Amino acid sequence: MRRRAALKNLGGLLAAPAVHVGAAAPAEQPVLRIAHLTDIHLKNDLGAPAKFTRCLHHVQQQTPKVQLIMNGGDVVFDMNKEKLSSIDDQWKLMKSVLKAECSLPMVYCLGNHDIWWHENTKGQATYGKQYAMQQLELAKPYYSFSRGGWKFIVLDSVHLDVDATWYIGKLGDEQFAWLENELRTTPATTPVLVMSHIPILTAVLMIQDDVVNRWEMLGGDMHTDTAKIINLFYKHPNVKLCLSGHLHLRDKVVYNNVTYLCNGAVSGAWWKGNLRETAPGYGVLDLYADGRFTESYVNY
């Protein structure tokens, strides 16, 4: 399959006409079907290119047809502290596979493995998120768009920790103010879907071996500003669904009528089978005009 030309302007994609539906009824059709692919970690090893190709074909053979892929980050295997030549090879492979094997439009958020944090290269223009943003043709690491009567908000959840050597999950003041404005200026009748790489809220961090009466929850595994974000969502009941990845485990938490859905990884245990009880896979979601949705996790 030939892939459509890379999306240079989200407006071209997002201006697609919504499907209009009538009053709610048992036979009502969804306005949009999306696939959520996250934590692909593509590299030329462990059979990853062939397995990712199989996943892409599986997505495109869904019935009804998937109309949009939301890529939840960790697009390539790992950019952290890698040599630039290795990073180049990973992105060339990703682009080659997508061009040859995927005909669906795809939108992205950045994962922690899509960021180049090599301490000896801080002065280079490619340091940090800039390289991946150039590859994905993103003007900013967070943005919003509308399609099918839904508002989609893509967050940048990966930031340097206070010691500037590793990362934690958060939005930061500037992005949080932007998110507040996005929700404030979105009509209350418009349902909202949020996508981040690091989960805003998850339960699977308590799944640990040999732990008695003490769990460790690190700032790199879940948002550190969870309470602040949840409080903001509480003021906007049209926020219906939050998608995330990062943990390679599948879970669903419903809190204050918002569903926090952490889908497992396309790569599973980094192309070595299942991670605990979660097999490699992706999410399929049907979105309805009134804010309802159905969702499933699909093993390919």
N, C-alpha and C positions, 0 to 999 in steps of 0.2 A: 504494500500500500504506500501511496505517496503522501507525505505529510504536507499540510497547507503551509504556506509561507509563514514565517515567524510573525507573531502578532506584535507590530510596532506601536500600535495605538489602541489601547483598551477600548476606546470609543467605538472602533469599528466592530469589535465583537459585541459590545454591550448594547449597541443600538438595534440588535436583532429584535424583531417584534415579539412581544409576549403572546402566549396563547391565552385567549380569553375564554373563561368558563362561566357557566351560569351558577345558579344557586346551588348550595351544597346538596349533594344527593349521593346515594350509594354508588352510582355509576360515574361520578365525577372523575375526570382525568387530571393527573398532575400537570402542572404548568412547566415543569423542568425535571429532567433526570440527570443527576451528576454522579461522577465517580470520584472518590477521594483516595488518591494514591500518595502514600507518604513513606519516607525512609527507604528510598530505593537503593542508595549506597552503591551506585553502579561503578564497576571497575572491570578490567579485562582479566578476570580470574574467577575460579570457583564456579565456572559455567554461568556467571551472572548475566552476560549479554543475551544468551539463549533463553534463560529463565525470564528475564525482563521482557523480551520479545513475546514470549508465551503469555505473559500477563497482559501486555498491550492488546494482543489479539483477543484474549478472553474478554477484556473490557469492551472492545468494539463489536463483539458478537452477542452482547447482551440484548435481550428482547423484553420490553421496548428498548430502543436505541438510547445509549448514553449521549447526551448533547454537549457535555462540558466535563473536562477533567480538572479537578483541583489538586494541585501537587503541594503536599504539606511540608516539603523541605527535606534536607539531607539528600539532595538530588544526586550528588556524586559520592563516592565512597568516603573520602576524607580530604579536606583541604588544610586542616589544622597542622601547622608547622611542617608541611610537606615542601619539597622542592617545586619550583615553578614548573619545571618540565613535567613532573608527575601530575600536577594540577591540570596543565594543558591537555595531557593525554586523556584524563578522565572526562573533561568537558567535550573534547572532540568525539569520544566514544558515545557520550550521551546524545549529542546532536545528531550523530550518524544513525543511531538506532531510531530516534524519533522521526527523522526525515524519511527513513525507509519503511517504518512499521506503524506509524500512528497518523491517522487523518483527522483526529479530533482536536479542537482548540484546548489549550491548557493554560491555566493561570498558576502562579507560584507564590509561595512564601519562602523565606530563607530559614534553613536549619543551622544548627551549630556546626555541622560538618561542611557547610558551604561558606565558611568564613576562614580567611587566611590570617592566623595569629602567630606569625613567626617573629619572635622578638627581635631578630637581627634585621628585619626588613620594614620597620615601622615608618621609615622615610619614603618608601616606595608608594606610588599611586595605587598599586593593587592591594596594599595592606588593608586588612579588615574585610568589609562587605563589598567593596567596590568591584572587585574582579567578578564575583558571582552576579552582581547586579548588571554588569555589562553583558555577561553571557546570556542572562535572562531578559535583557532589554527592559529593565525596571528603572524608572526615573527616581523612585523612592522605595525604601524597603517595606513601607506600609501604604495601603491605598484602599479604595472602595470602588465598587461598580454596582450596577443594577441589571437584572435580567429576569424575565418571567414574572415580574411583579415583586421580586425579592430584592432586598439590599444585601450585598456581600461585602464584608469588611475583612481585609487581610492584614494581620498584625505582624509586627517585627518583635518577636519575644526573646531574642538572644542578645545579651549585652554583657560587656566586661564587668567582672566583679569589682569590688572596691579596691582590691590590690592590683587590678589591671593585668592579671596573669591568666585568668580563666573566665568562664562565663556563668551568669545566672539568668533565670527567667524573670523578665519584668518588661514594662513599657517605657518607663522614664516619664518625666514631667511633660515634655513637649508632645510625645505621642499620646499620652493620656488626655491632654487637653484637646488634641485633634479628635480622639475617639469620642470625648464628650460632645464636641461640636457635631460630629457625624450623626450621633444618635439624636441630639437635640433638633437637628434640621431634617431628620427623616420623618415623614408622616407616621403618626401612630398606627395607621392601618397597614403600613408596609412591614411585612415580616423580615427579620434580620437574621442572617447566618454569619457567624464569625469563624475565621480560620486562623489558628496560630500553630507554630511548630511545637513549642513546649506547652503542655496542658495547663489551662487555667485552673482546673480542678480535676483531680483523679483520685481513685481509691487504690490503685494497684501498688502504690509505694509501700503499702503495708504487707505486701507479699514478699516475705524474706525468710530465708532458712535460718534455723537455730536462733531465733529471736524470742526472748522471754521478757515481756513487760516493758520493752523499750524499742521503739522504731526510730530510724534515722531518716529524715526527709531533707534532702539537700536542695539548695536553691537552684541548682542546675536541672532538677528533675521536675519541678512544678513552679509556676509563677510565684514569686515572692510577694507580689502585690495582689494576691488572690482576693482578699477581703475588700480591697478598694474597687476592684473591677466588678465583683459580685454586687456590691452596693450600687454601683452605677447601673448595672443591668436591671436591678430591682426597680429603678426609676423609669425604666423603659420596657414594659411588658411585651413589646413586639420583638425583643431579642428572644429567639426561639431555640437556637442550636449553636453550639461551639464545637468545631472540629479541631483535633490535634493529633499528633503522632509522638515521635521522640522516644517513647518508652518501649516500642516494639511489642507492646501488649495491648490487648483489646479490653476496654471497659466502658461502661456507661453509667454516669452519675446524673441524677435529676435533682436539681436544687432550685427552689423558688420558681418552678415551672420552666427553667432553662435546662436543656439537655446538654451535658458535657460528654462528648463522644470521642474517646481516644481509640483510634483504629490501629490495628496491628500493622506491621511493616511489610511492604512488598518484598523486602529482602529477608524477612523472618529473623533468624539469628545470624544476621550478616552473611546470608547465602549458605548457612550451614544447618538448614532445617528449621524446626520449631524453636521458639523461645518460650520456655515453660510450656503452657498449654495453648499458646497462640501460634497457629500455622501461618506461613506467608500468605498475604491476601490484600484485599482492598475493600473499601466501603462503597456501597451503591445506595443512593438516596433519591427518593421521589418527593418533590416539593409541591405543595398545593397552594392555591391562591389565598386561602384563609389562614395560612401559617402552619397548617398541619404538615407532617412529613412522615414517611416510612423509611426505615433504614435496615440494611443487612450487611454482614461481613461475609465476603466471598473468597473462598480459597480457589486459586487457579491451578 
